[in-house]
Amino acid sequence: MSTTIVTLPDQSTARIPKMNYLSKENGLLSWLLTGDHKRIAILYLISISFFFFIGGALAGLIRLELLTPQSDLMATDTYNKIFSMHGIIMIFFFLVPSVPATLGNFLIPMMLGAKDLALPKVNLLSWYLYIAAGILALYAMITGGVDTGWTFTTPLSTHYVNTNVITTGMAIFIAGFSSIFTGLNFIVTIHKMRAPGMTWFRMPLFVWAHYATSILMVLGTPVLAIALVLVVLERTVGIGVFDPAKGGDPLLFQHLFWFYSHPAVYIMILPGMGVISEVISTFSRKRVFGYTAVAFSSVAIAVFGFFVWAHHMFIMGISNYSVLIFSLLTMLVAVPSAIKIFNWAFTLYKGSITFETPMLYAFGFMGLFTIGGMTGIFLGTSGVDIHLTETYFIVAHFHFVMVGGMLMAFLAGVHFWWPKMTGRMYPEKISQLAALVTFIGFNLTFFPQFILGTLGMPRRYASYPPEFQVLNVFSTAGATILGIGYLLPVLYLTWSLKYGEIAGNNPWQATGLEWQTQSPPLTENFVELPIMDHEAYDYEWLERQKEKEVASVG
Amino acid sequence: MSDISPVLWQFLVKWLTNFALFPPEASRIAPQMDALYFFIVLVSLVGLTIVILLVTSFSILYSKKRHPVAVQIEGSTLLEATWTIIPLGLFLVMFVWGALIYFRVYTPPANAMNIYVVGKQWMWKAEHPGGQHEINALHVPINRPIQLTLISQDVFHSFSIPAFRVKREAIPGRYTSVWFEATTPGTYHLFCTQYCGTEHSHMIGEVVAMSPDDYKKWLASSTSGSSLAQNGERLFASLSCNACHNTRPDARGPSLANVYGSKLRLSTGQTITADDAYIREAILSPSQHITQGYAPIMPTYQGQISEDGVIALVEYIKNLNSDYRVQQTTTTTDLLPESEGKAAPAGQTSAGKGMVNQ
């Protein structure tokens, strides 16, 4: 095993602590009625992984269809349903809850030194809402699907399609409440449940990122709910808000939809940025460079994120002057992301770096997110957006941010905190391989799509002119590799539940409070109330703690 | 080569002979937009290189083996200010440069030739001023600014010509416009880029840019006998618009001569310029567009005229440069054969008081 795992206990004598949150109660009911944030996090982890693989299978079908220029694998209608369901499932049932509902749920109380989230029952309710929404979405998919695209553009969604728009809309409506409850819970917890000494500027950056995310969730999601209810009312009783024939405005829907869905992009990426801050600091054994700047850049992204929505509508006939304003604001929102990237890079400076799997995923994140972010600048530049919008350039751009960014960060986080969650290590060598396979597969899948987009290939096309085939073949080949990269962790992480090495309290020698207690933690998280008497990422404090322990034992 | 499988061989040959990395530049704006595009590509590459260099060099220099004890550093205001201000400055350059191009693409010159385009599930219909119609095709002359006035009959569509670097959404119930000037004769892709339902990926066509001579030949060979304005004139008469909009002293509606481009005072007190969009609105929801001094008696034509019909009427009204044309139409009505008068949805031309009752 890797040499950095300083306190990995002697395997012959090591035991998982008898009392922990997993062993406290047994039976299905003890899980389904739990109020423990850690158990709810595990429930979420299992359910979002399930939806990720459904969404992934749909992505596989999309790539298979696009292997040839004709629409020969399936009818265009089927293709439309498949890409719509891929988007809906991946966004609302995987990306939005991915890091916050699993890692955030598990870690925020522990990082703050609290016993649980402020509202444990609301936390459980949020999972039930998520499951109800998920079942409704699957029901809609099985009974005919929906073919509006995940954007539900009116009047297509209100007057021109005959698929399960209402059922799917209601599913997303309910999932929205699940995410509002999670956000609300985090905000209250971060304000009210911090341990003594845990001031705002001693909180890990992971918590700062989740605070910013929660604000977006609580303020943005209701607008999506309103937009969806209006779509449903338009379909059922024809209220005409979006219908030009009744004096409505079809563009209004897009304003409402993107008012949520642009901030939603930050809901999806900010928690990932929080993960990256923790991972990079831990494996370079250094305080995050410019802690305050990184913390405030999260808040800045959340604030600016609310004022850029119309950059999705540059060619849709909004006035030239609003294009001017929204393009400028888009440039401003890009700056905090640039700050973060450089701060992470300089965190490595004069560190003492090791290259375990979470760190490899974090490096992957930095490269891919830089490309994803820079291509966002192409699209925020109004003149260039005219040519690139609605093409595969957009598809490549947001997959670089969402998959190259968020999914890499999610996997970094799952590997990083796996020992804490399960008490066992994942196998290092094969997971490093998986990280590499994912990185290669990802680039092969999505980089050709930038070129396709520049050439003008429109998105959401079941068939395309034959001269685009070569690049599409590359993309499909890459998707196959990527699929293997995602299957590997499922296999070896499941394996490690039984056969992984015992991790001990703090295998990475990380400074967060979550690492200063047993793995897996007790239901109450800590034996006694922790007192925070040092800054976040204080590795010297950690050294002194170890010396104290040695002194008291020996 | 014999050991390479034929399928793989074919693929390789295709790859080597069909290796497109960049779309053709076939319009006046294309090179300008590409200049900015490559500027951003350059900045991105430099940025990415810096990030990769930093991460790899730090990873090598400060790996645990070489550098066992980390040196704790708080941060550096100077460095952080550097990587805040430099990207911000570059982004602002892109913003200004991009906005200049954006305004150029969506501000048609006054002398542009106007072609109407109607999008509907799942085809593009172009209406040339000379009365030529095209489906999923657009013929244009090179070296002449062409303005497209777009509208959708149903859902959102988007009219995209990658080789010209222009794209504009066709919106239900509202005119939008874009212009371009083709520079290289050739046939280029035309795509619908806004997802519009089942056959979205088949809502494609071609744009043919032609030399002026070829274009003249094409115009002559595809004429339908009457111009778009003439079609509008016929519709104007058959819908009995001229019963009120005439030049008689007792006319119930305002004269439409020279109305296009003029400033109108509405009964609400608002002053408005009569452009394409205004004329369309005034036909479809007249009660909200009453010219001052006239009674709100005009019925709505919503649902009675297709977008193509509205376009023909707009084009006709645009070309009404004198009362003489209206007079002519008034006389034409009397000459109109009985059958054609009935074919129109509200074509009861009861003599003199030809108000449309509906």
Interface residues (C-beta under 8 A of the other chain):
Chain A: T3 T4 S71 T76 D77 Y79 N80 D147 G149 T151 T153 P155 L156 H159 Y160 V161 P244 A245 G247 P250 L251 S284 R285 K286 R287 F289 G290 Y291 T292 A293 F314 I315 M316 G317 N320 V323 L324 S327 L328 M331 L332 A334 V335 A338 I339 I341 F342 N343 A345 F346 L348 Y349 K350 G351 S352 I353 T354 F355 F363 M366 G367 T370 I371 M374 T375 I377 F378 G380 T381 S382 G383 V384 D385 I386 H387 T389 E390 T391 I451 T454 L455 G456 P458 R459 R460 Y461 A462 S463 Y464 P465 E467 Q469 V470 V473 Y539 E540
Chain B: F11 K14 W15 N18 F19 A20 L21 F22 P23 M33 L36 Y37 I40 V43 S44 G47 L48 V51 I52 L54 V55 F58 S59 Y62 S63 K64 H67 P68 V69 A70 V71 Q72 I73 E74 G75 S76 L79 E80 W83 T84 P87 L88 F91 L92 M94 F95 W97 G98 A99 L100 I101 Y102 F103 R104 V105 Y106 T107 Q121 D154 V155 F156 S158 S160 P162 A163 R165 V166 K167 R168 E169 I171 P172 G173 R174 T176 H189 F191 C192 T193 Q194 Y195 C196 G197 T198 E199 H200 S201 H202 I204 S285 Q302 G303
